[in-house]
Amino acid sequence: MNILKTIKIASIFTLGFISSSAYASPTEQNTVDNGDGTFTYTQKITGSSTSPHYIKPSGYGFDEYSWFNEDYGWQHNFADYNNDSYQIQSATLLVRGWDVDSEATHGQNGEYDGIAVDGIDLDPGLLQGTNNTWSETFFNVPLSSISDDGLINVFLDIDMNHNQRYWATTLDYSLLTITYLEINNSPPYQPEISFTPNTASSVNDDLTVAIIGPTPADPDNDSVTYHYRWFVDVGQGYFVDDTFAGKSEHTGNTVPSSQTNLGERWRVTITPTDSNGIVGTATTITFPTIGDSDNDGVSDSDDAYPLDPLRAFKARTPTTGEYTLAFEDLWPKQGDYDLNDLVLHYYFETITDSSNKIKQINFNAEFVSRGAAQANGFALSFDGMDEANVENATISIEGNAQETSPEAGHSGELVFVLMNNLHDLMPSSGEFEFFNTMPGDIKSTKNVNFSFSFIQAVNSWELDTAPYNPFIFSTYNRGLEVHLPNKSPTDLADMSQFGSQDDASLAHIGKYYVTSGNLPWALNITSRWKHPFERVDITIAYPQITPWAQSSGLNSPQWFSSPSGLHCWKCQ
């Protein structure tokens, strides 16, 4: 039960915790001697009941339509709860309601009115009924709710989902029925249960429970029988009685696979009763979702990782194809501004759990060109993340995989250095000083794959979106970093360089890595881009980048699709 519901219960009953002998009368209360040594106690609460059994709210409650924001409660009591010679044979709560639209056909948008006792959701947990009819829902009352103080505090949470429709209901009465035996005998022990399947469940599996203990089953060595009550969630998000969900009524220890369907969840409550008819504490178990092999709440048909409970969904950025990252490494100088000192095509994969929290991030890249004479490294920064939450990290270069770890010296950010020196990945060869930046220089690109996972999955809003914060840095001067425009430098960056030479950064407003004309030193391009030849200014190779930059991206948004002449690699 959520905390709001608990608070409501507490507020409703603050006036009432007095001895049961001092209670005002409910609408009806009676004890019947059944003539066979048993007694049946009934107590009915209606809109006419008095405090502290029922305190009528203003404008809603019993006998009045009540809506999602008009939840209310009432109180039953059993005066002889502490009589040691009284042993309970059964305890039920019958709630009669009107127009309870909880039909399974509504799915999770139906009317689901929760019933709880002493802050604990009951089985089946909610009222059951159909449109414009009176319905009666029977609930098993936990014995602990009676034996602790004899007060049974009931709370109605109306229209719990409150999604796309507004539902209301009204109640006629709540009837508590306790059948007990006056005998010097103890109730049976709570049953110990095994069940199959217990880790993964397919549509071909029967659902079976078995009693495995304790031994003896009863403190008085009485024989014990077990009652099974089955519930199912067929997509509403709550468990209902199997018959109400359109299933057969199951009273044994097995539900055959012919009665189950993909995506359903099943629950069973096993109640022990000794040979004197005395009821013991019940045991409730919930089976894995049908067709959910890793039991993470996502059916195998929708689960990208059906055998991994920590992973469920995979999203790709971009959804198809690849984007391009391109860097100029002479910052804070503008340099030759050919934006080919590092060019790579990439896509990210974000792997989330069943709650859509991020568990793992994969970076898949094709390193295309190195037009830099100086040695540079390449890294990825994830702002707001903590190194202590990293489970593992792996980098694979041209198929050779090895473990890696975050770079030291950072706080409030997670930085992985994928390469310390790009010359090692893309070396010079023959007549070409650089790598795929000159006419006629066409070498095979290099594949790099990087992956890391979190110990505790993180909310998506805690992370920036792909490509996060990629950057290059000088191999022999770590403080010289080059990021995408307006991406933050890391803790290891040399902040003294900002605002010098051609850089027009204004750190106090989050403006970084742009010139006075708003030209960047790094680009994230939403396609596979063909970079300029060596020492060809990008404004010559792609003239439309100037109005794009000067307008902060408002004008010429497709500038990268319009190369000029023969000024770029593989544009011929």
N, C-alpha and C positions, 0 to 999 in steps of 0.2 A: 504494500500500500504506500502511496506517495505521501510526502510530509504534509502537503496541504490537506489531504483527507484526514490525517492523524490529528492535525490542529483543529479541524472542524469537529471531530469526535470529542476532543477534549473540551471545546467550548460549549458543546451541547450538554455535557453531563457534569459540568463543574458544580451545579447545585445539588447533585444527587447522591453522593456516596455516603449514605447513612445506613444504619442497620436495616436489614430487610423487614424486620418486624414493624418498623415505623413507616412503611411505605403506604402511600395512598392506593386505593383500589384501582386496578386496571378495568377495562370495560367488562371483561369476563375472566373469572378464575375458578378452577374447580379441581378437585381430586376425587377420583373414582376408584373404589375397591373392586378389582376385577374378579374377586372370588377365587382366584387360583394362587393367592399369595403375592400377586403383583398389584401395583397401583399405577394409575395414569394421571399425571398432573398436566393440566392445560391452562394456558394463560393467553388471552387475546388482547391485542392492543389495536385500537382504532382511533379515529379522529376525536372520539369522545373521551378517551383516556385522560387521566389527570397527571399532573406533575408528581413525582419525577419520571413516571413512565413515559409521558409524552408531553412536550411543551410545544404547543402549536405555533409555528412560525406565522408571520404576517403575510397573507396572500398566497400561501402555498402549503404543501404538506398532504396528509391523508385527506382524501375526498376532493382534492383540487389538482388540476393539471399543474405539474411542476416541471421546470426546464433545467438545462445543464447547470445553471448558476443558482439553482434553488434546491440544493442537496439538503437532506435533513436526516435525523436519527430518532431513535426511541430506545426504551429500555425494558427488557424482561427481567424477572428475578425468580429464583427458586429458593424459598426460605429454608428448606431442610438440606441445603447443599453440604453442611458439615456434620450431618448425622452419620456416624460411622457404620451403622447397620443398614443404611440405604445404599443399594448398589444399582446403578443405572443400567437398564437393558437397552434403551434407545433414547435418542434426543434429536428431535427434528424441528426445523423452523419452516413453516409454510407461509409464503407471502403471496397474497392475491392482488394482482395488478390488472389495470385496463390499458389496452392499446399499446402493448409492449412489442415493438416491431423489431424483434431480434432474429428474424428468419435468416437462414444462411445465405439466401439469394442476395442479400444486401452487401455481402462481403464486409469489409472493414468500415463501410459507410453506414452500417445499420445502427439501430438504437441499442446501445449496450449499457445497461443499468447495473452497476456493481453492488454487491451485497457483502458487507464485512461484519464480523463480530469481534469485538474487543481489538479492533485494528488489524485483524487477520482476514484476508479474502477467503470466502467459503468455496466449497465445491458444490455446484458448478460455477460459482463466482459471480453470476449475474442472473437477472430475471429472464425468464423465457416465456415467449408468447408471440401472438400474431396480431395483425392489424385489426383494430376495432372489435376486440373480443376480451372477455375476462379470462385470465390464465392464472394457474396456481403452480408455483415453483417450490419444490421441496429441497431443503438444504440439510445436510448433516451438521449438527452443532458439535464442535470439538468439546470433548469432556473437560478439557482444561479450562474452557471458558465458563464452565459451571462450578467446578470444584475450587477455583481460586478464591472467589468471594460471593458466589451465587448470583452475580449480576451479569446479565447478558446484554451488552451494549451493541445495538445494531445500527448500521449506517448505510444509507442509500446514496450512491454516487450516480446521478442521472446523466445519461448520454455522455459517457466517459470519453469517447473519441471526439465528438463534437467537430466533425470534419466538414463535409460538404452540405450536410442537411441539419436541420434543427428538430430534435425529437423531444417529446414530452410524454409523461405518463402520470397516472394517479393510482394510489393504493387504496384498497378497501380495508384490509386488516393484515396483521402479522400474528400468527398462531404458533406459540411454543408448545411442544408436546414432549413430555418426559415420562417414560415408563420405567418404573424401578421396582426392585424387589427388596423386602426387608429380611436380610439374612446376614449371618456372620460369615461372610465369604468375600474373597478378594477378586477383582477383575483379572482377566488373563493379561499376560505380558504383550507389549507391542510386538507385532511380527517383524522378523528379519527376512528380507526379500532379496532374491536374485531375479534378474530379468534379461530376456534376450529378444531382439538385439539390443545391446546397450551402448554401442559406440557408433554404429552406422546401420541404416535401415533402408532396405529396398522394397519395392512394391511386391516382391515375391516372398517376403518374410512374414511368418505369423508372429504376432506379438504375444509373448508368453511370460508369466510370472510364476515363481516357485517359492514356497515357504521353506526357508533353510534354518529357522531357529525362532526363538531360543529353545533350549531343552533344559528343563521341562517348559512347556508352553504356558503353564498356569501355576501360580504359587501354591494352589491347593491341590494340584495334580488332577484337576478336572479336565475332561476332554474338551477340546477347542475346535470349533468350526470357523470358517472364514467366509466373509461376504465380500464380493467384488463389485464395485461400482465403476463403470467406465465412462470417460468423457473424451470428447474429440474437438479439436479446432480445425475446421475445414476451410479456413481462410479468413475468419472474422477477426482473428487476433486474440480470441478468448476461448476458453474451454466451455463446452456445453454438454449436456447429457447426450449419450450416443443416440438415443431414440429421437431426441429433438433435432439432431443433425441429419435425420433420415436414415440412420443405420438400424440394424437389428439391436434388440436389447441384449447385452452380453452380461451374464451373471457368473460365468466361470473364470478360469485363470488364463484364457486364451481368446484373442481376436484373430480369426483366420485372415490371411492376406486378401481373400476375396472381398473382405469388408473394408479394406484400406485403399487409399488412393495417393498418388504422388502429391507431395506438399503438405499432407495432413500431419498434425501432431496428436498423439494419444496420451492419455493419463489414466491411471487406475488408482483407486483407493481401496485398501484391503483392511477390513475391520474384523477383529477377533471377537468371538462370542463363546463363553464357556457353556458347559452342560446345564447350568442354572439360568442361562439366558442373560448373563451379565456381560456387558460390552466393555472391551478394553480400548486402549488408544490405537487409532488407526495409523497405517503407513501409506503414504502417497508417493508414487514414482511417476516420472514423465519419460516417455520413450523418445529417442531421436526422431527428428522430422523424417517422414517417409521420403526416401530418395535424396537424403542429405547425408552423404557418406561420412563427412567430417563433423557433422552435428553443429554447424556454425549458424544455422538458421537460414541458409541459402541452399535451395535445391540444386542437385547436381547439374540439372539442365541449364541453370543460370550461373553456376559457379565455375570461374575460370581455373580454380584450384580445388577440385572436389574432394581431395584427400588431405588438404591443409586447412585446419580450422582457423589459422591466423591470416589467411589470404582468401579473397573471394572474387574481386573484380580487377580488371586491368584496363586502363585508359591510355591512349596513345596521343602524343602531341608532336607533330600534327597527326590528325586521324589517318591520313594517307600521305605518301611521299616524304620528303625531308625539307627542313629549313636550312638556312646557311648562317654561320657566324663568320665574320670577317674582321680582322684587326690591323691597325697601323701601330707600329711599335715605338715610334720616336717621341711619344708624348713626354713632356708638354710641348715639344716642337710639333708643328704640323708635318714637317718632313716632305717626302715626295708624294705623300697622300695617295698612294696607289691601293691602299686597303687590301693588300695581298700578303702581308707579312705572316699571317696565318689565316687560312680559309678551310673551313670544314663544313660538311653537310651532316645533319644530325636529326634524331628524334628521341624523345623521352617516353618512357613507360612508367606510369604511376600505378602501383599495386596497392589496393585497399582491402581492409577486412570487411566483415559483414555489416559493420556500422559505418562504412565509408570513411574510416580513418586510414591515413596513409601508413602502410607497413614497410613498403620498399619502393625505391626509385632506381630505374635503369636508364643509363645514358648510352646510346648507340650512335657512333660517329664514324664518318669517312673523312679522314684528314687528306685534303686535296693539295694544298700548296703551302710552301714556306718561302716567302720573299724577303726574309729578314737576314741581314748579315750577322747581326748580333745574336747571341744565344738567348732564347726565351723559353720559359716554361708555360704550361697551361693548367688552369685549376678551375674548380667549381666551388662556389660559396653558397651556403644555404643559411640565410639570415634568420636569427631567432631560434636556432636549433642548438642543442647541447651535445657535446662530444660524449658525455656519460651515457647518453641514450642510444649510442650506435651499437648495434648487435654484431655486425660484420660488414666487411667491404672487400670487393674483389675487382681487379682490373685485368682485362685481357687485351693484349696487343698482338694483332695478327695471329690470334688463336692461342697465344701463350698466356695462361692465366696465373695470377698470383694474388695473394691477399695483400691488402693495404690498410692504412689507418689514417685518421684525420691529422692534418698538420697541427703541430703544437703552437701555442702562443695566442690562441683566440679565445674570446669570451663573448657569449651571446651570438655566436655564429659558428657554423660548421664548415670547414674548408678542407677539400680533398685536392691534393696536387696529383694530377694524372700523369704529367710528364715534367721533369725538371729541365730538360733541354730538347727542344724540338728538332735540333740537328741530328740527334740520335735516331729519331723516327723517320725524318725526311732529309737524308744526307745529300751533299753535293755529289755530282758525278760527271766525269768527262769534261766537256767544254762548258757545262752549266754550273754556275756558282750556286744557284738557288734550286728550288724544287717546284717544277710545273708553273713557272711564271714567265718564261721566255718563249718566243715563237719556235716551234720544233721540239720543245722540251715536253714530252708527254710520257710521264712515268705512271706506274700503277699506284693508285691511291692506297692509303693505309687504314685498316679497320681497327677501331678501338672501342671496346665495350667496358662499361663501368657499372657496378651495381652495389648498392648498400641498403641495409635494412635497419629499422629502429627496434629497440627492445620493447618499448611501449609505443604502439601506433599513435600518430599525432593527427590532430584535426587539420583538415585542408586549409582552413583559414589561418593557421599558424605559419604556413609557408607561402612564399611568393609562388607565382605560376611559372611554368617552364618558359624560357630556359633558366629560370632562377637567377643566378648571378655569376656567369662565366667570365673569366678574365685571363690575360696573359701577364707575365712578370719577367723582369730581367733575371736571368739565371745567376748572374754575379752581382746583382744589386737588388735584393728581394723587395725592397721598398718601392721600386718603380713598377706600379701596377697599371694596367689599362683595362677599363671596364666598359660595358655598354653605357650609353648616355644616361645620366641620372641614377645609375646604380652605385651603391655605396662602396667605397674602398674598404678593405679589411683592416683588422687591427694592426697588421704588419706593414701597411702602406706608409710611405714617406709623405706626410701631410704638408711639408714645407714646399712641395712642388706645385701645389694648387695655386692658380692665379698667376703663375709665372709664364714667361714666353708667350706661346699662343693659346694657353689654357685660360678660359674665362669662367672657371668653376666658382660657385658661391655656396660654400658648404653650409652656411646657416639656413639656406632655403632648400637644401637637398639638390642643388644643381651641380652636376659633376661631369667631367670629361667631354666638354664641348668648347668650340672656339667662340669668339665674339660673334661670328656669323651663324652660330648654332650647329656647325658641322661637327660630327662625332669622330672619335678615334676607333670606334667599333660599331658594327652593324649586326642586327638580327633581321634577316631577310626571309620572308615567308615563301620561299621556293628554293630550288637548286639553282644557285646563281653562278654566272660565269665572270670571274674576277678580271680586273684590268691586267695588262702586261706590266712587267717590271718597269718602274719609274714613269708610268703613265698615270697622271692625276685622275682620280675617279671622276672629277667634274668634267673631264674631257671624254673619258670612256662612257660616262652616263650623265649627260648634261642636265637631265631633269632632277638630279639629286639636289641641285642648288635651290630651286624653288621649294622642293620638299622640305629641306632642312630649315630654310628661312621662315617657312610657315608652320614649323613644328609638326610637320606631317599632314597638314590639311590639304595642301596642293600636291599634285603629281604623286599620288600614293603608289602608283605602279611604276615609279621611275626605274626600278631594277629590271623591267622588261623591255627597256628601250636603249640598247647599247648603240654607240656611235661608231660606224665604220669598222675598221679592223683593229680596234684598240684593246680587245679582251681575249683571254685565253679560251680557245675552242669556240670562238664566235664565228669563225669562217665556215 
